[in-house]
């Protein structure tokens, strides 16, 4: 279990959506400092946050962020992209771009910050996944989130002996800019952030932040036609 009170956190993609809600709730729970990263740090609006420039796919940008944030004990890999490239029709470069942001980006950030967290006495990593980690209806996005989920599961084993716990967050539609075009029930970013931080504090391996995530996760043991009704047609 990880105490948020007194921690120093870094939230990638911390200027909007779930990231912004996480920054606010971290401070509400007593975090000592929260770095909120964005490609343009001027978009970070929380007056208490420490804005930090970061492009997760750029090793030089990651290295610069690590140099600035040597006191981090809690890392939240929230930044992501939604390309949704079709595997048959879209340019392969679009698929690669999705993986660069959603898989390799958090990997670069994690590898860079693990020595920092370990040197600071251990801590926690939260990786923000999606219900689409488990259901392949969004092309490259689903695949990149599935790969990220697998990365999280591997890192959890690798980092436990080093005093770093790992939590994966899964959620469906959230009322953010990314899902603005979707006409379906949505969770609030604040609710998702609260459940995620509860998971960190309780030492949960996974947080399933809404009913759809819980239903889909439970359905993974069923025949594929249970998750893909079109296969039963």
C-alpha positions in Angstrom: 0.0 0.0 0.0 1.2 3.5 -0.8 0.4 6.7 1.1 -0.5 9.6 -1.1 -0.2 12.1 1.8 3.3 13.5 1.6 4.1 11.9 -1.7 5.6 13.6 -4.8 3.7 12.6 -7.9 4.1 13.1 -11.6 1.1 12.8 -13.9 1.7 12.6 -17.6 -1.1 14.3 -19.6 -1.9 16.3 -16.5 -3.5 19.4 -18.1 -6.9 18.0 -19.0 -9.4 15.2 -18.5 -8.5 12.4 -16.2 -5.0 13.8 -15.7 -6.3 17.1 -14.5 -8.7 15.4 -12.1 -5.9 13.2 -10.8 -3.7 16.3 -10.1 -6.5 17.9 -8.1 -7.3 14.8 -6.1 -3.7 14.1 -5.3 -3.4 17.5 -3.7 -6.7 17.0 -1.9 -5.3 13.8 -0.4 -2.2 15.6 0.9 0.4 15.1 -1.8 3.4 17.3 -1.2 4.1 18.2 -4.8 2.5 17.2 -8.1 4.2 17.6 -11.5 1.6 17.9 -14.2 3.1 17.3 -17.6 1.9 18.4 -21.1 3.5 19.0 -24.4 2.8 22.7 -23.7 3.1 23.2 -19.9 1.2 26.5 -20.3 -2.0 24.4 -20.6 -1.6 23.2 -17.0 -4.2 25.3 -15.1 -4.1 23.9 -11.6 -2.5 26.7 -9.6 -0.8 24.3 -7.2 0.7 22.0 -9.8 4.3 22.2 -11.1 3.9 22.4 -14.9 6.5 20.3 -16.8 7.0 19.9 -20.5 7.0 16.3 -21.6 6.5 14.5 -24.9 6.4 10.9 -23.9 7.6 9.6 -27.2 10.8 11.7 -27.2 13.7 10.3 -25.2 15.3 13.7 -24.9 12.1 15.2 -23.5 11.8 12.3 -21.0 15.4 12.7 -19.9 14.8 16.4 -19.3 11.7 15.8 -17.2 13.6 13.2 -15.1 16.3 15.8 -14.5 13.7 18.3 -13.3 11.7 15.8 -11.1 14.3 13.9 -9.0 12.0 13.7 -6.0 9.2 11.7 -7.6 7.7 8.7 -5.6 4.5 8.2 -7.5 4.3 8.0 -11.3 1.0 8.1 -13.2 1.2 7.2 -16.9 -2.0 8.8 -18.1 -1.0 10.5 -21.4 -2.4 8.7 -24.5 -3.6 9.0 -28.0 -6.7 7.7 -29.8 -5.9 7.0 -33.5 -8.1 4.0 -33.9 -6.4 2.9 -37.1 -8.0 0.0 -39.0 -5.6 -2.9 -39.5 -6.6 -3.5 -43.1 -7.2 0.0 -44.5 -5.2 2.5 -42.5 -1.6 3.4 -43.1 0.7 1.2 -41.0 2.4 4.4 -39.8 -0.9 5.3 -38.0 -0.7 2.0 -36.1 2.9 2.7 -35.2 2.0 6.2 -34.1 -0.6 4.8 -31.7 1.9 2.3 -30.2 4.5 5.0 -29.9 2.2 7.0 -27.6 0.3 4.3 -25.8 2.9 1.6 -25.3 6.4 2.9 -25.9 5.8 6.3 -24.4 4.9 5.0 -20.9 7.6 2.4 -21.2 10.2 5.2 -21.8 8.8 7.2 -18.9 8.7 4.3 -16.5 12.2 3.1 -17.3 13.5 6.6 -16.7 11.7 7.2 -13.4 12.1 3.8 -11.8 15.7 4.6 -10.6 14.4 7.9 -9.2 11.5 6.2 -7.3 13.7 3.5 -6.1 16.3 5.9 -4.9 13.6 7.9 -3.0 12.7 4.8 -1.0 10.2 3.1 -3.3 6.7 4.1 -4.3 4.0 3.4 -6.9 3.2 3.5 -10.6 -0.4 3.8 -12.0 -0.9 3.0 -15.6 -4.1 4.2 -17.3 -5.6 1.5 -19.6 -9.0 1.1 -21.0 -11.8 -1.4 -21.2 -10.6 -1.6 -24.8 -7.5 -3.4 -23.5 -9.8 -6.4 -23.4 -12.1 -6.0 -26.5 -10.7 -5.4 -30.0 -13.3 -3.0 -31.4 -11.0 0.0 -31.9 -8.2 -1.3 -34.1 -4.8 0.1 -33.2 -6.1 1.7 -30.0 -7.4 -1.6 -28.6 -4.2 -3.3 -29.6 -2.0 -0.7 -28.1 -3.9 -0.7 -24.8 -3.9 -4.5 -24.7 -0.1 -4.4 -25.1 0.1 -1.7 -22.4 -1.9 -3.9 -20.1 0.6 -6.8 -20.6 3.4 -4.3 -20.0 1.8 -3.4 -16.7 1.5 -7.0 -15.6 5.1 -7.7 -16.4 6.4 -4.5 -14.7 4.4 -5.4 -11.6 6.5 -8.6 -11.2 9.8 -6.8 -12.1 9.3 -3.9 -9.7 7.9 -5.6 -6.6 11.4 -6.6 -5.4 12.5 -3.0 -5.9 9.8 -1.6 -3.6 7.6 -0.2 -6.3 3.9 -1.3 -6.6 2.0 -1.1 -9.9 -1.7 -0.5 -10.4 -3.6 -0.7 -13.7 -6.7 1.5 -14.2 -9.4 0.3 -16.7 -12.3 2.5 -17.6 -14.9 2.9 -20.4 -16.2 6.2 -21.7 -15.2 9.2 -19.6 -16.7 12.7 -19.9 -13.5 14.3 -21.4 -12.5 15.8 -24.7 -11.4 12.4 -26.1 -15.0 11.0 -25.7 -16.9 14.2 -26.6 -18.2 12.7 -29.8 -19.7 9.6 -28.1 -23.4 9.5 -27.3 -23.3 7.0 -24.4 -23.2 7.0 -20.6 -19.9 8.4 -19.3 -18.1 8.4 -16.0 -16.9 11.7 -14.7 -13.1 12.3 -14.7 -13.4 13.1 -11.0 -15.0 9.7 -10.2 -12.3 7.8 -12.2 -9.5 9.7 -10.5 -10.9 9.0 -7.0 -11.2 5.3 -7.7 -7.7 5.2 -9.1 -6.2 6.9 -6.1 -8.2 4.7 -3.8 -6.6 1.8 -5.6 -3.1 3.1 -5.1 -3.7 3.7 -1.4 -5.2 0.1 -1.0 -2.5 -1.6 -3.0 -4.9 -2.8 -5.7 -3.4 -4.5 -8.7 -6.2 -3.3 -10.9 -9.0 -0.7 -10.7 -12.1 -1.3 -12.8 -13.7 2.1 -12.6 -17.1 1.4 -14.2 -19.7 -1.3 -14.8 -18.7 -1.9 -18.4 -15.0 -2.5 -17.4 -16.2 -5.0 -14.8 -18.5 -6.8 -17.2 -15.9 -7.1 -20.0 -13.2 -8.3 -17.6 -15.6 -10.9 -16.2 -16.4 -12.0 -19.8 -12.8 -12.8 -20.8 -13.2 -16.4 -19.7 -16.2 -16.9 -22.0 -16.3 -17.9 -25.7 -15.2 -14.9 -27.9 -18.8 -14.7 -29.2 -19.9 -13.4 -25.8 -17.8 -10.3 -26.3 -18.3 -10.1 -30.1 -22.0 -10.8 -30.8 -21.4 -10.4 -34.5 -19.4 -13.7 -34.4 -22.6 -15.5 -33.3 -24.7 -14.2 -36.2 
